[in-house]
Amino acid sequence: MKLLHIGKAGNIERFSAPDSYLFKLDRVEAPIGLPAEEYLAAAKDADFIIADAIGEVSGTLIEQMPNLRLIHSEGVAYNRIDLETARKKHIYVCNSKGMNSSAVAEHTVLLMLAMLRNITGGDRAVRTGEQIQIKEGYMQRGDLRELADCSVGLVGFGDIARRTAAILKAFGVRKIFCTDICPLTPEQESEFGVTFCSLEKLLLESDIVSLHVPVSTDTAGMVNRSFFASMKNGAMLVNTARGELVDDSALIEALASGKIAMAGLDTLDCEPVKADHPLLKTPEDISKKLLFSPHIAGITASSFRRSYQMIEEDLKDAAEGRTPKRVVNPW
């Protein structure tokens, strides 16, 4: 059987177990971003595709692969795979749900702490010999906060948000609000230590708002002017989900007006991010309120090892006639 891997060459060797089923497959390696024709020329007869989470698997490609049984995202996201075409052809699409929950949750809390303590500003101050001025300023104003001083709102309550809630509980956060498509039962609220509420209440009450929803036609651009207007004055935004959730111009306006104090972003729209991205071209008074990380929240080695365990299991199930465990396009 044949496997087409659309992604970074060497990932299978790096993250699979030495005796993995994946090594038994005839494999073709290809980078993301190629036209469908080039993938077809290399592996039209492939039975499986493993694709980087930001790699496109188009309907054009799927339609012309007669042996294809399963497409597996290398990560959690699968929004660049044509689910409908795969469904029509009875081709499973799977993702590695839960593979990076701990990693992204840790990074989410890291961004919260870094903003509360203004880590980047403090670093600059020490490097320029202004350490004592910054320290005395905080002491005089009394405005340096701990996570335990804050209420946090989690927009979406899947695997990552639930792990984030557990970490926040350990920090003694004042209150954790959450909202999701499916309401939580009182028992679940007690189990996770959260208060389920409307998005409106979450935004009004939270000192830090953290995004944990996938990109869809309903969620793309959801963090817009209305969203920011509903937030608590001086609150902070964290995005370790997807850049497409945020309206960049609305974010810049909210930062410029002081409506929100800071934003910690692990992901931006239009990745890979170019130097002319609007969030990278802001004046200094806005720029210092933005904290970026290079979309690394979920790419720890442990996350990828967990992903490849899931991928191996799902491919083997499909090869042996069983329904894989992580199907996202049931028919």
Secondary structure, 3 states (H helix, E strand, C coil): CEEEEECCCCHHHHHCCCCCHHHHCEEEEECCCCCHHHHHHHHCCCCEEEECCCCCECHHHHHCCCCCCEEEECCCCCCCECHHHHHHCCCEEECCCCCCHHHHHHHHHHHHHHHHCCHHHHHHHHHCCCHHHHHHHHHHHCCCCCHHHCEEEEECCCHHHHHHHHHHHHCCCCEEEEECCCCCCHHHHHHHCCEECCHHHHHHHCCEEEECCCCCCCCCCCECHHHHHHCCCCEEEEECCCHHHECHHHHHHHHHHCCEEEEEECCCCCCCCCCCCHHHCCCHHHHCCEEECCCCCCCCHHHHHHHHHHHHHHHHHHHCCCCCCCECCCC
